[in-house]
Every structure is written in structure tokens, then in C-alpha cells.
Amino acid sequence: MSLRTLVTSAYDGPVQGEDSSALEAYEAFAPAYDAFTSRNDYEFWLSAAMPVLEGHGLTERGRLLDVGCGSGNSFLPMLRRGWAVTGCDLSPAMIELARGKVGEEVELFVCDMRELPALGEFELVWAIDDAVNYLLGDGDLERAVARMAANLAPAGRLVFDTNTLATYRTGFSARETSDRGGRTVVWNGITPENVEPGSICAASIEGEGIDAHVHRQRHYPETAVRAALESAGLRCLEAIGYDDEMNLYRPADEARAAKVLYVAAPADA
């Protein structure tokens, strides 16, 4: 199948029933994922995020459930901080990358976040790096949030981020060729610049050692996220915007921020 055919079918095809979209994308992306994301600095991210979370009652250390953990880079700084980590991801290939970094130190398993089982009580459950934006179907966000909420300790905190309209109207509508971790990578955004809130957005990736594939995401307005949290018995403690330099926007400003970070707690906490 040509890249053009991939792009057309991914963007114009039906939204419902395409549960394999994210799985297929990350199975194809896994061999080059760490190279592509080599610029990501999770210590830098945590330097801004942790004070926010601690200000909302997060404990100094405890148990972390990383949902959509990818290749494990997101939880490595938490291991260094003394947290006990459990991680899951939809992609078996991504889980194998993570396992290669931590061995048996972290419990890792393959799981769709919408079907996440009750594993125990975690002081922190998070799904970062816009993992929830891959939930395309109606009701998918509500299902995933409910399953994550079921794993919270009574005083636990749920944290996840979403891509903003600014991200979809710029990065997901632009074409860029760059060197990532020693690999030439072509990012081809195929989303209209005037995309509306709640729309399905898409970008294709190809390059050295990467099979051409498409990432499809759904934009979630703050109203929709807050409704999903409430339906899961959670209260939103804060929705805070941030950009690539970790400048924080209170309240979240989708025209300026790249992502919105949500912090939630059990409603009765």
C-alpha cells in the first residue's frame, strides 16, 4: 500500500470500529520510536510538572501506574525518584522496548487502556504524551478514564495530557523532514489548518527504518474531558496548559499551549 493510500484511508475512513489504528501505528513505529523522540526530556518535563502535582496533594513517592508507557522513557525518572512502577501499553513491540531497559524491575504488560483491569491502589496513575488522544470513538475517553480511576488509591491522583487545537492546527498540518537520533524522518501532517474542536486529526511518518504509517488522534475539548472525569467519579483539580519550553498557562489556553495537563482526584477525597 502506498503512503498516499495510507494517508487517504486513515483520514477519510470511518472513525467507529477502528480500534486497531493506534496499535498498528506503534507496532510500525517501535523500531524508530526512541530515535524519533530522542529530543524529549522527561526530567525537564517533571521539573515543571511535579511542583504542580505536589501542590495538588501528590505524595513524595509511592506506586505509579503508567498507562500507555510506550518504550518506558516516561517512567524512568520516576524510578530514579524511588517510585514503584507498573506500566502498560497497547503495543507489544513498545512493551518489549521498555522491558529491555528495566528488565524485571518494572511490571509491564500489554493492555488497551479502555480494558485496564483493577490492579490495586496507586498513588499516581498517569497517561502522558497525548495517549488519550488516540481514543477515537465516542465513549472511549469515558471508558479509559473510568478504568484508570478504578486503580486510584483513596488519596491518589490521576494525571494525563491532551494535545491542543494549536498543536493540531500547526504540527498536524505541516510537513517536516528532520534528523532524529541519527535517522532521517519525514513527518507529514494531513490535518486542515482550520480543524474544528473535537475533530479527528492525522499525520503520517516515514523514514529510515520506519514503515510508512499514520497516527490518528481525536481532539478533546476541556468540556469533554471534565465531563469524562465527572462520569468516572472524579473531580478535576486543575487543567493547566503548557508549551514545549514548559511555560505554564493558567487557565489553559488552547491557542498558546501545546498540551493541556489534567490533574484529578476521587470526588470524595
N, C-alpha and C positions, 0 to 999 in steps of 0.2 A: 504494500500500500504506500502511495506517495505521501510526502509531508502535506501537500495541498489537500489530498483526500482526508488525511487525519484531521487537519485543521477544520475543514468544512463540516465533517461529521461530528466533531466534538462541539463546535459552537452552535450549529444549526439543528442538531439532533434533539430528541426528546429529553427532558430533564428527568422525568419519573422513570424508575426502573434501571437507572444507570449506576447501580451500586458498585460496579467494578471499576469505575472511572479512576478513582484515586489509587486503587490497588494496582491497576495496570501502569499508571504513570510512575509510581515509585518502584515497582519491580524493574521498569526500564531505566529509571534514573539512578538506582542504587550504586552501580559501578562508578559513577562520577559524582555522587552526591557530596562527598566530603571535599572534593576539589572545587565543586561549584560554590559551596558555602564556606570556603576557606577564609573569607573576609568576616564572617560572623564572629563577634567577640562576646561570648556569653558572660564573661567576668565583667565586661563593661556594662552589659545589659543589667546584670544583677546589682551593680553598684548604684544604679538608679532605681531599680525595681524593689530591691529588698527593703530600703527605708520606707517605701510606700506600704509594702505588705506588713512590715513590723508595726507601722503606725495604725494598721487595722487589726492588730492583735495576733499576728503570726508569731509562733513560738520561735526561739532561737534555733532549735533543731528538733527533729522528730522523724516521722515517716512521710516520705514523698511518693505519690503515685503519679508518674509522668505518662500521660495519655497522648499517644502519637509521638513517642520518644524518638522516632527516626533512628539515626545512627548512634545515638547516645550522647552526642555533644552537649545537648541541653542540660543533662543531669550531672555531667562530670563535675562542674563547680560545686554542686550541692553535696556530692560525695566528699569532696575535699573539705567541706564545712561540717562534716560529721553526720549528715542526714543518712538514714537508711532508705534505699531507693528500690522501688519496683517500677518497671517500665513495660509498656505495651505499644504495639504498632500494628496497623493493618497489613503491612508488607513483611513477609518472611525474610526477604533479602535485606531489608533495613535492620531487622532484629538481629540477623547474623552479623552485620557490621558492628552493631552495638555490643554483641556478645564477644566479638573479637577484641574489644577494648577493655572489657571488665571481667571477662570470664564468669565465675560463679559469684562474684561479689554482689551482683545485682540480679534479682529475679526478673527475667524477661520472658514475655510470651506474645504470641500473635493474637490480636483481637480487634474487632470492629468496635469503635467507641460506643456505637448505638446498642451493642450487646454486651457491654462491660459487666462482668459478674461482680457480686459483692465479695470483696477480698478482705475486708477488715475496716478498721477505723484509721484514717490517715489525717495527720495534722495539716497536710497540704496536698491537694490534688490540682495538677495543672495540665493544661493543653496549650502549649505556646507554639510560636512560629505559624500562626494562622491555620492551625489544624482544623478548627471547626468550620472554616470557610469551604472545606471540601465536602461538607454536608449539603447536598444539592436539593434533596427532596423536601416537600412540605412535611413538617413534623419531625424531620431528622434532628434538628437542633434541640428540640424539646426532649427527644428520646435520649440523646447523648448527655445533655445536662442532667437529666434525671438519674442516669446510671452513674455519672460522676458524683452527684450529690449523695447517692446511696453508699459511697465509700468514705464519706467525711466523718471524722471524729466529731463529737458534740460541739467542740470549740474549734473545729477545723475551718480551713479557708479554701475556697475554690477559686482558681485563677486561670484565665485564658485570654487570648488576644484575638482580634479580628482585623482584617485589612479594611482600610477606609475607602471612601469614594475617591479621594485624592490618589491613592495607590492604583486603583483600577483605571482611573482616567488618565494616568501618566504611564506608569510602568507596564500596565497590562495593555497599553495601546501603542507601545513603542517597540522598535527593533534595535537590538544592541548585539554587537559582536565584541567579545572580550576574552582576555586570558584569565582563567580561573584555575588556580592551583596547578599551573603548567599545562592546562588544556584549553584549546580554543572552543568557546561555547557561543552558540547563536541563540539568543532569546528573542522570540518574535511574538509580541503582544498582538492579539487579534480581537481586542475589545474596542467598541466605539468610544471616542473621547467624551461623548455626552451620555455615557451609560447612566441609567436611572438607578435609584436606590432599590435594593432587593434583586437586582439582575444577576443572571449567570454571566460570568466573565471567563476569559480563556487566554492562555499563552502557550506557545509551543517551544520546545527546547530540542536542540540537536547539537552535535559537535563530536570531538574526538572521544571515541569510546562510549558514546551515548546514542542509543537507538532513538530516532525521532519519536517524540511523544507529546501529548497535550495535557496541560494542567487546567482543570475546570474548577472554578470556585463560585460561590454564591456570596454576594454582599449581604451582610446582615445589619440593618439599621439598629441604632441603640434601643428604639422602642421594642423591636422584635426580640432582642437579647434580654432586655429586662422582663419581658413577658415570659420568656422561656425559664428564666431564673425563678420567677414567682410561681410558675406552674410546678416547679420541682421543690417547692417549699423553702426557697432560699430568698434572702434579701440582698440586693446589690449595695455593697458598701461604698463603691466608687467606680466610675467609668472615667478613665484618665487617658488622654491622648499622648502619643509620643512620636518623635521623628527619628531619623537614622542617627542623629547626634545625641539622642536621649534627652532632648528638650521636652519638658512635660507641659501639657496643655490641660488646664482645669478651668472650665469644663472641657470635655473632649471636643475638639474642633476638627471635623472630618475634612475640611478644606485645607487644613495646615498639617495635621498629623498623618503619619504613615499607617499607624495602627492605633487601636483602642484597647487598653488593658482593663479587664473587668475583674473586680475582687468581690467575692460573695461569701456569705456565711449562712448557716441554718437560720431560719426565720426566728426561732425561739432562743438563739444564742445571745 
